[in-house]
Structure formats: structure tokens, C-alpha cells
């Protein structure tokens, strides 16, 4: 039971990290587009 809870928590952390990275990449792409448009 403890192990199962640990697995669920770990998968949740992995999903949260993946989403954070995805948002970070989107922000970088938006910033790059804005810089290109400005020049």
C-alpha cells in the first residue's frame, strides 16, 4: 500500500515537472518571437 502511494506520488511529480517544462518552452518560444518581431 505504501509502495503504491509512492508510485502515484512519483508519477504525479513527473507529470507536474513535464507540464512545468512545457510551459517554460512555450514562454521561451514566445519571447524569441517577440524579440525577432522587435528587430
mmCIF entry with sequence, helices, sheets and N, C-alpha, C, O atoms, coordinates in Angstrom:
data_MODEL
# 
_entry.id   MODEL 
# 
_entity.id                         1 
_entity.type                       polymer 
_entity.pdbx_number_of_molecules   1 
# 
_entity_poly.entity_id                      1 
_entity_poly.type                           'polypeptide(L)' 
_entity_poly.nstd_linkage                   no 
_entity_poly.nstd_monomer                   no 
_entity_poly.pdbx_seq_one_letter_code       
;(UNK)(UNK)(UNK)(UNK)(UNK)(UNK)(UNK)(UNK)(UNK)(UNK)(UNK)(UNK)(UNK)(UNK)(UNK)(UNK)
(UNK)(UNK)(UNK)(UNK)(UNK)(UNK)(UNK)(UNK)(UNK)(UNK)(UNK)(UNK)(UNK)(UNK)(UNK)(UNK)
(UNK)(UNK)(UNK)(UNK)(UNK)(UNK)(UNK)
;
_entity_poly.pdbx_seq_one_letter_code_can   XXXXXXXXXXXXXXXXXXXXXXXXXXXXXXXXXXXXXXX 
_entity_poly.pdbx_strand_id                 A 
# 
loop_
_entity_poly_seq.entity_id 
_entity_poly_seq.num 
_entity_poly_seq.mon_id 
_entity_poly_seq.hetero 
1 1  UNK n 
1 2  UNK n 
1 3  UNK n 
1 4  UNK n 
1 5  UNK n 
1 6  UNK n 
1 7  UNK n 
1 8  UNK n 
1 9  UNK n 
1 10 UNK n 
1 11 UNK n 
1 12 UNK n 
1 13 UNK n 
1 14 UNK n 
1 15 UNK n 
1 16 UNK n 
1 17 UNK n 
1 18 UNK n 
1 19 UNK n 
1 20 UNK n 
1 21 UNK n 
1 22 UNK n 
1 23 UNK n 
1 24 UNK n 
1 25 UNK n 
1 26 UNK n 
1 27 UNK n 
1 28 UNK n 
1 29 UNK n 
1 30 UNK n 
1 31 UNK n 
1 32 UNK n 
1 33 UNK n 
1 34 UNK n 
1 35 UNK n 
1 36 UNK n 
1 37 UNK n 
1 38 UNK n 
1 39 UNK n 
# 
_struct_asym.id          A 
_struct_asym.entity_id   1 
# 
_struct_conf.conf_type_id            HELX_P 
_struct_conf.id                      HELX_P1 
_struct_conf.pdbx_PDB_helix_id       AA1 
_struct_conf.beg_label_comp_id       UNK 
_struct_conf.beg_label_asym_id       A 
_struct_conf.beg_label_seq_id        2 
_struct_conf.pdbx_beg_PDB_ins_code   ? 
_struct_conf.end_label_comp_id       UNK 
_struct_conf.end_label_asym_id       A 
_struct_conf.end_label_seq_id        38 
_struct_conf.pdbx_end_PDB_ins_code   ? 
_struct_conf.beg_auth_comp_id        UNK 
_struct_conf.beg_auth_asym_id        A 
_struct_conf.beg_auth_seq_id         2 
_struct_conf.end_auth_comp_id        UNK 
_struct_conf.end_auth_asym_id        A 
_struct_conf.end_auth_seq_id         38 
_struct_conf.pdbx_PDB_helix_class    1 
_struct_conf.details                 ? 
_struct_conf.pdbx_PDB_helix_length   37 
# 
_struct_conf_type.id          HELX_P 
_struct_conf_type.criteria    ? 
_struct_conf_type.reference   ? 
# 
loop_
_atom_site.group_PDB 
_atom_site.id 
_atom_site.type_symbol 
_atom_site.label_atom_id 
_atom_site.label_alt_id 
_atom_site.label_comp_id 
_atom_site.label_asym_id 
_atom_site.label_entity_id 
_atom_site.label_seq_id 
_atom_site.pdbx_PDB_ins_code 
_atom_site.Cartn_x 
_atom_site.Cartn_y 
_atom_site.Cartn_z 
_atom_site.occupancy 
_atom_site.B_iso_or_equiv 
_atom_site.pdbx_formal_charge 
_atom_site.auth_seq_id 
_atom_site.auth_comp_id 
_atom_site.auth_asym_id 
_atom_site.auth_atom_id 
_atom_site.pdbx_PDB_model_num 
ATOM 1   N N  . UNK A 1 1  ? 0.844  -1.205 0.000   1.00 0.00 ? 1  UNK A N  1 
ATOM 2   C CA . UNK A 1 1  ? 0.000  0.000  0.000   1.00 0.00 ? 1  UNK A CA 1 
ATOM 3   C C  . UNK A 1 1  ? 0.879  1.255  0.000   1.00 0.00 ? 1  UNK A C  1 
ATOM 4   O O  . UNK A 1 1  ? 0.623  2.205  -0.740  1.00 0.00 ? 1  UNK A O  1 
ATOM 5   N N  . UNK A 1 2  ? 1.911  1.242  0.837   1.00 0.00 ? 2  UNK A N  1 
ATOM 6   C CA . UNK A 1 2  ? 2.815  2.392  0.887   1.00 0.00 ? 2  UNK A CA 1 
ATOM 7   C C  . UNK A 1 2  ? 3.511  2.579  -0.465  1.00 0.00 ? 2  UNK A C  1 
ATOM 8   O O  . UNK A 1 2  ? 3.642  3.694  -0.970  1.00 0.00 ? 2  UNK A O  1 
ATOM 9   N N  . UNK A 1 3  ? 3.958  1.439  -1.038  1.00 0.00 ? 3  UNK A N  1 
ATOM 10  C CA . UNK A 1 3  ? 4.665  1.492  -2.320  1.00 0.00 ? 3  UNK A CA 1 
ATOM 11  C C  . UNK A 1 3  ? 3.763  2.062  -3.414  1.00 0.00 ? 3  UNK A C  1 
ATOM 12  O O  . UNK A 1 3  ? 4.203  2.865  -4.237  1.00 0.00 ? 3  UNK A O  1 
ATOM 13  N N  . UNK A 1 4  ? 2.489  1.637  -3.413  1.00 0.00 ? 4  UNK A N  1 
ATOM 14  C CA . UNK A 1 4  ? 1.541  2.127  -4.418  1.00 0.00 ? 4  UNK A CA 1 
ATOM 15  C C  . UNK A 1 4  ? 1.371  3.640  -4.280  1.00 0.00 ? 4  UNK A C  1 
ATOM 16  O O  . UNK A 1 4  ? 1.346  4.362  -5.277  1.00 0.00 ? 4  UNK A O  1 
ATOM 17  N N  . UNK A 1 5  ? 1.254  4.112  -3.041  1.00 0.00 ? 5  UNK A N  1 
ATOM 18  C CA . UNK A 1 5  ? 1.111  5.553  -2.813  1.00 0.00 ? 5  UNK A CA 1 
ATOM 19  C C  . UNK A 1 5  ? 2.345  6.286  -3.303  1.00 0.00 ? 5  UNK A C  1 
ATOM 20  O O  . UNK A 1 5  ? 2.242  7.372  -3.874  1.00 0.00 ? 5  UNK A O  1 
ATOM 21  N N  . UNK A 1 6  ? 3.521  5.691  -3.079  1.00 0.00 ? 6  UNK A N  1 
ATOM 22  C CA . UNK A 1 6  ? 4.775  6.301  -3.531  1.00 0.00 ? 6  UNK A CA 1 
ATOM 23  C C  . UNK A 1 6  ? 4.792  6.400  -5.055  1.00 0.00 ? 6  UNK A C  1 
ATOM 24  O O  . UNK A 1 6  ? 5.201  7.418  -5.614  1.00 0.00 ? 6  UNK A O  1 
ATOM 25  N N  . UNK A 1 7  ? 4.344  5.332  -5.722  1.00 0.00 ? 7  UNK A N  1 
ATOM 26  C CA . UNK A 1 7  ? 4.302  5.326  -7.191  1.00 0.00 ? 7  UNK A CA 1 
ATOM 27  C C  . UNK A 1 7  ? 3.386  6.439  -7.696  1.00 0.00 ? 7  UNK A C  1 
ATOM 28  O O  . UNK A 1 7  ? 3.742  7.170  -8.621  1.00 0.00 ? 7  UNK A O  1 
ATOM 29  N N  . UNK A 1 8  ? 2.213  6.564  -7.090  1.00 0.00 ? 8  UNK A N  1 
ATOM 30  C CA . UNK A 1 8  ? 1.268  7.605  -7.509  1.00 0.00 ? 8  UNK A CA 1 
ATOM 31  C C  . UNK A 1 8  ? 1.883  8.988  -7.321  1.00 0.00 ? 8  UNK A C  1 
ATOM 32  O O  . UNK A 1 8  ? 1.754  9.854  -8.186  1.00 0.00 ? 8  UNK A O  1 
ATOM 33  N N  . UNK A 1 9  ? 2.559  9.192  -6.176  1.00 0.00 ? 9  UNK A N  1 
ATOM 34  C CA . UNK A 1 9  ? 3.158  10.496 -5.896  1.00 0.00 ? 9  UNK A CA 1 
ATOM 35  C C  . UNK A 1 9  ? 4.267  10.790 -6.910  1.00 0.00 ? 9  UNK A C  1 
ATOM 36  O O  . UNK A 1 9  ? 4.395  11.916 -7.391  1.00 0.00 ? 9  UNK A O  1 
ATOM 37  N N  . UNK A 1 10 ? 5.069  9.761  -7.230  1.00 0.00 ? 10 UNK A N  1 
ATOM 38  C CA . UNK A 1 10 ? 6.176  9.946  -8.172  1.00 0.00 ? 10 UNK A CA 1 
ATOM 39  C C  . UNK A 1 10 ? 5.642  10.291 -9.562  1.00 0.00 ? 10 UNK A C  1 
ATOM 40  O O  . UNK A 1 10 ? 6.142  11.213 -10.207 1.00 0.00 ? 10 UNK A O  1 
ATOM 41  N N  . UNK A 1 11 ? 4.626  9.552  -10.026 1.00 0.00 ? 11 UNK A N  1 
ATOM 42  C CA . UNK A 1 11 ? 4.059  9.828  -11.351 1.00 0.00 ? 11 UNK A CA 1 
ATOM 43  C C  . UNK A 1 11 ? 3.462  11.232 -11.373 1.00 0.00 ? 11 UNK A C  1 
ATOM 44  O O  . UNK A 1 11 ? 3.555  11.931 -12.381 1.00 0.00 ? 11 UNK A O  1 
ATOM 45  N N  . UNK A 1 12 ? 2.855  11.643 -10.272 1.00 0.00 ? 12 UNK A N  1 
ATOM 46  C CA . UNK A 1 12 ? 2.289  12.992 -10.197 1.00 0.00 ? 12 UNK A CA 1 
ATOM 47  C C  . UNK A 1 12 ? 3.382  14.034 -10.305 1.00 0.00 ? 12 UNK A C  1 
ATOM 48  O O  . UNK A 1 12 ? 3.205  15.053 -10.971 1.00 0.00 ? 12 UNK A O  1 
ATOM 49  N N  . UNK A 1 13 ? 4.524  13.787 -9.650  1.00 0.00 ? 13 UNK A N  1 
ATOM 50  C CA . UNK A 1 13 ? 5.648  14.725 -9.707  1.00 0.00 ? 13 UNK A CA 1 
ATOM 51  C C  . UNK A 1 13 ? 6.202  14.786 -11.126 1.00 0.00 ? 13 UNK A C  1 
ATOM 52  O O  . UNK A 1 13 ? 6.560  15.857 -11.616 1.00 0.00 ? 13 UNK A O  1 
ATOM 53  N N  . UNK A 1 14 ? 6.269  13.626 -11.783 1.00 0.00 ? 14 UNK A N  1 
ATOM 54  C CA . UNK A 1 14 ? 6.781  13.582 -13.163 1.00 0.00 ? 14 UNK A CA 1 
ATOM 55  C C  . UNK A 1 14 ? 5.873  14.386 -14.083 1.00 0.00 ? 14 UNK A C  1 
ATOM 56  O O  . UNK A 1 14 ? 6.353  15.150 -14.921 1.00 0.00 ? 14 UNK A O  1 
ATOM 57  N N  . UNK A 1 15 ? 4.558  14.218 -13.928 1.00 0.00 ? 15 UNK A N  1 
ATOM 58  C CA . UNK A 1 15 ? 3.597  14.959 -14.754 1.00 0.00 ? 15 UNK A CA 1 
ATOM 59  C C  . UNK A 1 15 ? 3.718  16.455 -14.486 1.00 0.00 ? 15 UNK A C  1 
ATOM 60  O O  . UNK A 1 15 ? 3.695  17.258 -15.419 1.00 0.00 ? 15 UNK A O  1 
ATOM 61  N N  . UNK A 1 16 ? 3.849  16.835 -13.209 1.00 0.00 ? 16 UNK A N  1 
ATOM 62  C CA . UNK A 1 16 ? 3.973  18.251 -12.851 1.00 0.00 ? 16 UNK A CA 1 
ATOM 63  C C  . UNK A 1 16 ? 5.246  18.838 -13.455 1.00 0.00 ? 16 UNK A C  1 
ATOM 64  O O  . UNK A 1 16 ? 5.235  19.957 -13.969 1.00 0.00 ? 16 UNK A O  1 
ATOM 65  N N  . UNK A 1 17 ? 6.346  18.078 -13.393 1.00 0.00 ? 17 UNK A N  1 
ATOM 66  C CA . UNK A 1 17 ? 7.614  18.547 -13.963 1.00 0.00 ? 17 UNK A CA 1 
ATOM 67  C C  . UNK A 1 17 ? 7.484  18.694 -15.477 1.00 0.00 ? 17 UNK A C  1 
ATOM 68  O O  . UNK A 1 17 ? 7.946  19.680 -16.049 1.00 0.00 ? 17 UNK A O  1 
ATOM 69  N N  . UNK A 1 18 ? 6.853  17.707 -16.126 1.00 0.00 ? 18 UNK A N  1 
ATOM 70  C CA . UNK A 1 18 ? 6.663  17.755 -17.578 1.00 0.00 ? 18 UNK A CA 1 
ATOM 71  C C  . UNK A 1 18 ? 5.855  18.986 -17.976 1.00 0.00 ? 18 UNK A C  1 
ATOM 72  O O  . UNK A 1 18 ? 6.197  19.666 -18.944 1.00 0.00 ? 18 UNK A O  1 
ATOM 73  N N  . UNK A 1 19 ? 4.786  19.275 -17.235 1.00 0.00 ? 19 UNK A N  1 
ATOM 74  C CA . UNK A 1 19 ? 3.955  20.446 -17.538 1.00 0.00 ? 19 UNK A CA 1 
ATOM 75  C C  . UNK A 1 19 ? 4.756  21.728 -17.338 1.00 0.00 ? 19 UNK A C  1 
ATOM 76  O O  . UNK A 1 19 ? 4.653  22.657 -18.140 1.00 0.00 ? 19 UNK A O  1 
ATOM 77  N N  . UNK A 1 20 ? 5.556  21.783 -16.272 1.00 0.00 ? 20 UNK A N  1 
ATOM 78  C CA . UNK A 1 20 ? 6.366  22.973 -16.000 1.00 0.00 ? 20 UNK A CA 1 
ATOM 79  C C  . UNK A 1 20 ? 7.351  23.206 -17.141 1.00 0.00 ? 20 UNK A C  1 
ATOM 80  O O  . UNK A 1 20 ? 7.529  24.339 -17.587 1.00 0.00 ? 20 UNK A O  1 
ATOM 81  N N  . UNK A 1 21 ? 7.993  22.136 -17.614 1.00 0.00 ? 21 UNK A N  1 
ATOM 82  C CA . UNK A 1 21 ? 8.947  22.247 -18.724 1.00 0.00 ? 21 UNK A CA 1 
ATOM 83  C C  . UNK A 1 21 ? 8.224  22.709 -19.983 1.00 0.00 ? 21 UNK A C  1 
ATOM 84  O O  . UNK A 1 21 ? 8.736  23.545 -20.727 1.00 0.00 ? 21 UNK A O  1 
ATOM 85  N N  . UNK A 1 22 ? 7.032  22.164 -20.221 1.00 0.00 ? 22 UNK A N  1 
ATOM 86  C CA . UNK A 1 22 ? 6.253  22.533 -21.404 1.00 0.00 ? 22 UNK A CA 1 
ATOM 87  C C  . UNK A 1 22 ? 5.931  24.027 -21.383 1.00 0.00 ? 22 UNK A C  1 
ATOM 88  O O  . UNK A 1 22 ? 6.104  24.717 -22.387 1.00 0.00 ? 22 UNK A O  1 
ATOM 89  N N  . UNK A 1 23 ? 5.461  24.526 -20.233 1.00 0.00 ? 23 UNK A N  1 
ATOM 90  C CA . UNK A 1 23 ? 5.138  25.952 -20.097 1.00 0.00 ? 23 UNK A CA 1 
ATOM 91  C C  . UNK A 1 23 ? 6.393  26.792 -20.305 1.00 0.00 ? 23 UNK A C  1 
ATOM 92  O O  . UNK A 1 23 ? 6.346  27.834 -20.959 1.00 0.00 ? 23 UNK A O  1 
ATOM 93  N N  . UNK A 1 24 ? 7.525  26.335 -19.742 1.00 0.00 ? 24 UNK A N  1 
ATOM 94  C CA . UNK A 1 24 ? 8.796  27.057 -19.864 1.00 0.00 ? 24 UNK A CA 1 
ATOM 95  C C  . UNK A 1 24 ? 9.199  27.176 -21.332 1.00 0.00 ? 24 UNK A C  1 
ATOM 96  O O  . UNK A 1 24 ? 9.622  28.244 -21.774 1.00 0.00 ? 24 UNK A O  1 
ATOM 97  N N  . UNK A 1 25 ? 9.071  26.073 -22.097 1.00 0.00 ? 25 UNK A N  1 
ATOM 98  C CA . UNK A 1 25 ? 9.426  26.071 -23.520 1.00 0.00 ? 25 UNK A CA 1 
ATOM 99  C C  . UNK A 1 25 ? 8.518  27.030 -24.285 1.00 0.00 ? 25 UNK A C  1 
ATOM 100 O O  . UNK A 1 25 ? 8.989  27.774 -25.146 1.00 0.00 ? 25 UNK A O  1 
ATOM 101 N N  . UNK A 1 26 ? 7.220  27.018 -23.978 1.00 0.00 ? 26 UNK A N  1 
ATOM 102 C CA . UNK A 1 26 ? 6.273  27.916 -24.655 1.00 0.00 ? 26 UNK A CA 1 
ATOM 103 C C  . UNK A 1 26 ? 6.650  29.369 -24.384 1.00 0.00 ? 26 UNK A C  1 
ATOM 104 O O  . UNK A 1 26 ? 6.612  30.201 -25.290 1.00 0.00 ? 26 UNK A O  1 
ATOM 105 N N  . UNK A 1 27 ? 7.015  29.677 -23.137 1.00 0.00 ? 27 UNK A N  1 
ATOM 106 C CA . UNK A 1 27 ? 7.406  31.050 -22.791 1.00 0.00 ? 27 UNK A CA 1 
ATOM 107 C C  . UNK A 1 27 ? 8.655  31.456 -23.564 1.00 0.00 ? 27 UNK A C  1 
ATOM 108 O O  . UNK A 1 27 ? 8.737  32.583 -24.053 1.00 0.00 ? 27 UNK A O  1 
ATOM 109 N N  . UNK A 1 28 ? 9.632  30.549 -23.682 1.00 0.00 ? 28 UNK A N  1 
ATOM 110 C CA . UNK A 1 28 ? 10.865 30.845 -24.418 1.00 0.00 ? 28 UNK A CA 1 
ATOM 111 C C  . UNK A 1 28 ? 10.545 31.107 -25.889 1.00 0.00 ? 28 UNK A C  1 
ATOM 112 O O  . UNK A 1 28 ? 11.076 32.045 -26.483 1.00 0.00 ? 28 UNK A O  1 
ATOM 113 N N  . UNK A 1 29 ? 9.680  30.283 -26.473 1.00 0.00 ? 29 UNK A N  1 
ATOM 114 C CA . UNK A 1 29 ? 9.317  30.466 -27.882 1.00 0.00 ? 29 UNK A CA 1 
ATOM 115 C C  . UNK A 1 29 ? 8.615  31.804 -28.082 1.00 0.00 ? 29 UNK A C  1 
ATOM 116 O O  . UNK A 1 29 ? 8.886  32.506 -29.057 1.00 0.00 ? 29 UNK A O  1 
ATOM 117 N N  . UNK A 1 30 ? 7.713  32.165 -27.167 1.00 0.00 ? 30 UNK A N  1 
ATOM 118 C CA . UNK A 1 30 ? 7.005  33.444 -27.273 1.00 0.00 ? 30 UNK A CA 1 
ATOM 119 C C  . UNK A 1 30 ? 7.986  34.606 -27.155 1.00 0.00 ? 30 UNK A C  1 
ATOM 120 O O  . UNK A 1 30 ? 7.880  35.587 -27.891 1.00 0.00 ? 30 UNK A O  1 
ATOM 121 N N  . UNK A 1 31 ? 8.942  34.498 -26.231 1.00 0.00 ? 31 UNK A N  1 
ATOM 122 C CA . UNK A 1 31 ? 9.950  35.550 -26.045 1.00 0.00 ? 31 UNK A CA 1 
ATOM 123 C C  . UNK A 1 31 ? 10.810 35.667 -27.303 1.00 0.00 ? 31 UNK A C  1 
ATOM 124 O O  . UNK A 1 31 ? 11.114 36.776 -27.743 1.00 0.00 ? 31 UNK A O  1 
ATOM 125 N N  . UNK A 1 32 ? 11.204 34.534 -27.884 1.00 0.00 ? 32 UNK A N  1 
ATOM 126 C CA . UNK A 1 32 ? 12.023 34.543 -29.099 1.00 0.00 ? 32 UNK A CA 1 
ATOM 127 C C  . UNK A 1 32 ? 11.266 35.218 -30.241 1.00 0.00 ? 32 UNK A C  1 
ATOM 128 O O  . UNK A 1 32 ? 11.844 36.009 -30.987 1.00 0.00 ? 32 UNK A O  1 
ATOM 129 N N  . UNK A 1 33 ? 9.986  34.913 -30.379 1.00 0.00 ? 33 UNK A N  1 
ATOM 130 C CA . UNK A 1 33 ? 9.167  35.531 -31.432 1.00 0.00 ? 33 UNK A CA 1 
ATOM 131 C C  . UNK A 1 33 ? 9.062  37.037 -31.202 1.00 0.00 ? 33 UNK A C  1 
ATOM 132 O O  . UNK A 1 33 ? 9.150  37.816 -32.150 1.00 0.00 ? 33 UNK A O  1 
ATOM 133 N N  . UNK A 1 34 ? 8.876  37.446 -29.956 1.00 0.00 ? 34 UNK A N  1 
ATOM 134 C CA . UNK A 1 34 ? 8.745  38.869 -29.639 1.00 0.00 ? 34 UNK A CA 1 
ATOM 135 C C  . UNK A 1 34 ? 10.041 39.600 -29.961 1.00 0.00 ? 34 UNK A C  1 
ATOM 136 O O  . UNK A 1 34 ? 10.015 40.704 -30.506 1.00 0.00 ? 34 UNK A O  1 
ATOM 137 N N  . UNK A 1 35 ? 11.174 38.991 -29.626 1.00 0.00 ? 35 UNK A N  1 
ATOM 138 C CA . UNK A 1 35 ? 12.477 39.625 -29.897 1.00 0.00 ? 35 UNK A CA 1 
ATOM 139 C C  . UNK A 1 35 ? 12.683 39.738 -31.405 1.00 0.00 ? 35 UNK A C  1 
ATOM 140 O O  . UNK A 1 35 ? 13.150 40.768 -31.892 1.00 0.00 ? 35 UNK A O  1 
ATOM 141 N N  . UNK A 1 36 ? 12.340 38.691 -32.141 1.00 0.00 ? 36 UNK A N  1 
ATOM 142 C CA . UNK A 1 36 ? 12.512 38.710 -33.599 1.00 0.00 ? 36 UNK A CA 1 
ATOM 143 C C  . UNK A 1 36 ? 11.631 39.794 -34.228 1.00 0.00 ? 36 UNK A C  1 
ATOM 144 O O  . UNK A 1 36 ? 12.051 40.476 -35.162 1.00 0.00 ? 36 UNK A O  1 
ATOM 145 N N  . UNK A 1 37 ? 10.417 39.945 -33.713 1.00 0.00 ? 37 UNK A N  1 
ATOM 146 C CA . UNK A 1 37 ? 9.488  40.924 -34.266 1.00 0.00 ? 37 UNK A CA 1 
ATOM 147 C C  . UNK A 1 37 ? 9.999  42.347 -33.995 1.00 0.00 ? 37 UNK A C  1 
ATOM 148 O O  . UNK A 1 37 ? 9.825  43.247 -34.816 1.00 0.00 ? 37 UNK A O  1 
ATOM 149 N N  . UNK A 1 38 ? 10.629 42.531 -32.835 1.00 0.00 ? 38 UNK A N  1 
ATOM 150 C CA . UNK A 1 38 ? 11.090 43.860 -32.442 1.00 0.00 ? 38 UNK A CA 1 
ATOM 151 C C  . UNK A 1 38 ? 12.233 44.336 -33.345 1.00 0.00 ? 38 UNK A C  1 
ATOM 152 O O  . UNK A 1 38 ? 12.311 45.524 -33.659 1.00 0.00 ? 38 UNK A O  1 
ATOM 153 N N  . UNK A 1 39 ? 13.119 43.427 -33.767 1.00 0.00 ? 39 UNK A N  1 
ATOM 154 C CA . UNK A 1 39 ? 14.301 43.818 -34.551 1.00 0.00 ? 39 UNK A CA 1 
ATOM 155 C C  . UNK A 1 39 ? 13.989 44.158 -35.994 1.00 0.00 ? 39 UNK A C  1 
ATOM 156 O O  . UNK A 1 39 ? 14.893 44.500 -36.757 1.00 0.00 ? 39 UNK A O  1 
# 
